[in-house]
């Protein structure tokens, strides 16, 4: 007889260095890929600054990237259940504003 129980989630203990625990602020992410990797450059754009400064580059395989997308989607769903819908800024035409924080759509 087959066991239909789902596997139990294992508790994962994360060890985090103090400099990493401080976090890195990002208001822009540029995502690219090859057949073997997904590359995410987390950057920061500030008003009056030309261009964006990449603060962190995360490289992962496509399977892990897909799992990350699922985990992020699940967390956004839970966030909105707790705190309400996240509304994206709109232009005067009613379209969603692209990620350009300087307002140059």
ZADO-1210 file (C-alpha; in nm, 4 decimals, padded with zeros to 6 digits):
<atoms>
<atom x="00.0000" y="00.0000" z="00.0000" code="UNK" pos="1"/>
<atom x="00.1393" y="00.3382" z="-00.1027" code="UNK" pos="2"/>
<atom x="00.2054" y="00.6041" z="00.1576" code="UNK" pos="3"/>
<atom x="00.0140" y="00.9172" z="00.0494" code="UNK" pos="4"/>
<atom x="00.1584" y="01.1411" z="00.3185" code="UNK" pos="5"/>
<atom x="00.3532" y="01.4418" z="00.2012" code="UNK" pos="6"/>
<atom x="00.7144" y="01.4606" z="00.3191" code="UNK" pos="7"/>
<atom x="00.7624" y="01.6520" z="00.6410" code="UNK" pos="8"/>
<atom x="00.9292" y="01.9903" z="00.6044" code="UNK" pos="9"/>
<atom x="01.2685" y="01.9848" z="00.7673" code="UNK" pos="10"/>
<atom x="01.3789" y="02.2688" z="00.9880" code="UNK" pos="11"/>
<atom x="01.6787" y="02.4382" z="00.8326" code="UNK" pos="12"/>
<atom x="01.9263" y="02.6064" z="01.0613" code="UNK" pos="13"/>
<atom x="02.0847" y="02.9076" z="00.8942" code="UNK" pos="14"/>
<atom x="02.4161" y="03.0406" z="01.0144" code="UNK" pos="15"/>
<atom x="02.4544" y="03.4017" z="00.9053" code="UNK" pos="16"/>
<atom x="02.7570" y="03.6263" z="00.9382" code="UNK" pos="17"/>
<atom x="02.6900" y="03.9644" z="01.0993" code="UNK" pos="18"/>
<atom x="02.7870" y="04.1602" z="00.7861" code="UNK" pos="19"/>
<atom x="02.5456" y="03.9503" z="00.5780" code="UNK" pos="20"/>
<atom x="02.2701" y="03.9790" z="00.8411" code="UNK" pos="21"/>
<atom x="02.2623" y="04.3559" z="00.7894" code="UNK" pos="22"/>
<atom x="02.1193" y="04.2946" z="00.4430" code="UNK" pos="23"/>
<atom x="02.1589" y="04.4826" z="00.1175" code="UNK" pos="24"/>
<atom x="01.9006" y="04.7319" z="-00.0091" code="UNK" pos="25"/>
<atom x="01.7896" y="04.6904" z="-00.3704" code="UNK" pos="26"/>
<atom x="01.5197" y="04.8705" z="-00.5656" code="UNK" pos="27"/>
<atom x="01.6029" y="04.7149" z="-00.9026" code="UNK" pos="28"/>
<atom x="01.6829" y="04.3652" z="-01.0221" code="UNK" pos="29"/>
<atom x="01.8077" y="04.2735" z="-01.3682" code="UNK" pos="30"/>
<atom x="01.7622" y="03.9072" z="-01.4537" code="UNK" pos="31"/>
<atom x="01.9402" y="03.7226" z="-01.7326" code="UNK" pos="32"/>
<atom x="02.0045" y="03.3571" z="-01.8079" code="UNK" pos="33"/>
<atom x="02.2046" y="03.0982" z="-01.9948" code="UNK" pos="34"/>
<atom x="02.0932" y="02.7386" z="-02.0531" code="UNK" pos="35"/>
<atom x="02.2649" y="02.6433" z="-01.7251" code="UNK" pos="36"/>
<atom x="02.2182" y="02.9471" z="-01.4983" code="UNK" pos="37"/>
<atom x="01.9868" y="03.2280" z="-01.3972" code="UNK" pos="38"/>
<atom x="02.1724" y="03.5453" z="-01.2980" code="UNK" pos="39"/>
<atom x="02.0088" y="03.8138" z="-01.0842" code="UNK" pos="40"/>
<atom x="02.1876" y="04.1453" z="-01.0373" code="UNK" pos="41"/>
<atom x="02.0339" y="04.3296" z="-00.7432" code="UNK" pos="42"/>
<atom x="02.1033" y="04.6990" z="-00.7844" code="UNK" pos="43"/>
<atom x="02.0283" y="05.0340" z="-00.6261" code="UNK" pos="44"/>
<atom x="01.9193" y="05.3405" z="-00.8221" code="UNK" pos="45"/>
<atom x="01.9125" y="05.6768" z="-00.6513" code="UNK" pos="46"/>
<atom x="01.7728" y="06.0071" z="-00.7785" code="UNK" pos="47"/>
<atom x="02.0475" y="06.2233" z="-00.9251" code="UNK" pos="48"/>
<atom x="02.2728" y="05.9252" z="-00.9831" code="UNK" pos="49"/>
<atom x="02.3470" y="05.8127" z="-01.3349" code="UNK" pos="50"/>
<atom x="02.2885" y="05.4416" z="-01.3740" code="UNK" pos="51"/>
<atom x="02.2453" y="05.1822" z="-01.1073" code="UNK" pos="52"/>
<atom x="02.5027" y="05.0239" z="-00.8774" code="UNK" pos="53"/>
<atom x="02.4930" y="04.6445" z="-00.8577" code="UNK" pos="54"/>
<atom x="02.5059" y="04.5524" z="-00.4890" code="UNK" pos="55"/>
<atom x="02.4742" y="04.1735" z="-00.5144" code="UNK" pos="56"/>
<atom x="02.4838" y="03.9154" z="-00.7941" code="UNK" pos="57"/>
<atom x="02.3038" y="03.5886" z="-00.7287" code="UNK" pos="58"/>
<atom x="02.3644" y="03.2964" z="-00.9656" code="UNK" pos="59"/>
<atom x="02.1563" y="02.9791" z="-00.9493" code="UNK" pos="60"/>
<atom x="02.0550" y="02.6881" z="-01.1659" code="UNK" pos="61"/>
<atom x="01.7147" y="02.7070" z="-01.3427" code="UNK" pos="62"/>
<atom x="01.5519" y="02.4470" z="-01.1162" code="UNK" pos="63"/>
<atom x="01.6468" y="02.6414" z="-00.8031" code="UNK" pos="64"/>
<atom x="01.5349" y="02.9672" z="-00.9704" code="UNK" pos="65"/>
<atom x="01.1925" y="02.8143" z="-01.0362" code="UNK" pos="66"/>
<atom x="01.1689" y="02.6997" z="-00.6731" code="UNK" pos="67"/>
<atom x="01.2703" y="03.0509" z="-00.5623" code="UNK" pos="68"/>
<atom x="00.9940" y="03.1993" z="-00.7797" code="UNK" pos="69"/>
<atom x="00.7386" y="02.9650" z="-00.6202" code="UNK" pos="70"/>
<atom x="00.8615" y="03.0504" z="-00.2691" code="UNK" pos="71"/>
<atom x="00.8531" y="03.4252" z="-00.3428" code="UNK" pos="72"/>
<atom x="00.5017" y="03.3982" z="-00.4901" code="UNK" pos="73"/>
<atom x="00.3846" y="03.2101" z="-00.1812" code="UNK" pos="74"/>
<atom x="00.5385" y="03.4707" z="00.0504" code="UNK" pos="75"/>
<atom x="00.3816" y="03.7613" z="-00.1435" code="UNK" pos="76"/>
<atom x="00.0429" y="03.5861" z="-00.1201" code="UNK" pos="77"/>
<atom x="00.0864" y="03.5462" z="00.2573" code="UNK" pos="78"/>
<atom x="00.2057" y="03.9071" z="00.2924" code="UNK" pos="79"/>
<atom x="-00.1036" y="04.0375" z="00.1111" code="UNK" pos="80"/>
<atom x="-00.3312" y="03.8201" z="00.3238" code="UNK" pos="81"/>
<atom x="-00.1808" y="03.9754" z="00.6352" code="UNK" pos="82"/>
<atom x="-00.1210" y="04.3358" z="00.5247" code="UNK" pos="83"/>
<atom x="-00.3417" y="04.3903" z="00.2193" code="UNK" pos="84"/>
<atom x="-00.2862" y="04.4093" z="-00.1533" code="UNK" pos="85"/>
<atom x="00.0409" y="04.5512" z="-00.2779" code="UNK" pos="86"/>
<atom x="-00.0507" y="04.8192" z="-00.5306" code="UNK" pos="87"/>
<atom x="00.1978" y="04.9113" z="-00.8010" code="UNK" pos="88"/>
<atom x="00.2304" y="05.2810" z="-00.8903" code="UNK" pos="89"/>
<atom x="00.0317" y="05.3913" z="-01.1964" code="UNK" pos="90"/>
<atom x="00.0983" y="05.6554" z="-01.4585" code="UNK" pos="91"/>
<atom x="-00.1563" y="05.9268" z="-01.5346" code="UNK" pos="92"/>
<atom x="-00.2632" y="05.7029" z="-01.8258" code="UNK" pos="93"/>
<atom x="-00.3433" y="05.4212" z="-01.5800" code="UNK" pos="94"/>
<atom x="-00.0606" y="05.1933" z="-01.6946" code="UNK" pos="95"/>
<atom x="00.1724" y="05.0226" z="-01.4479" code="UNK" pos="96"/>
<atom x="00.4936" y="05.2173" z="-01.4066" code="UNK" pos="97"/>
<atom x="00.8068" y="05.0312" z="-01.5224" code="UNK" pos="98"/>
<atom x="01.0785" y="04.9728" z="-01.2658" code="UNK" pos="99"/>
<atom x="01.2563" y="05.3005" z="-01.3526" code="UNK" pos="100"/>
<atom x="01.2355" y="05.4791" z="-01.0157" code="UNK" pos="101"/>
<atom x="01.3315" y="05.8110" z="-01.1716" code="UNK" pos="102"/>
<atom x="00.9955" y="05.8370" z="-01.3462" code="UNK" pos="103"/>
<atom x="01.1402" y="05.8134" z="-01.6961" code="UNK" pos="104"/>
<atom x="00.9045" y="05.5466" z="-01.8315" code="UNK" pos="105"/>
</atoms>
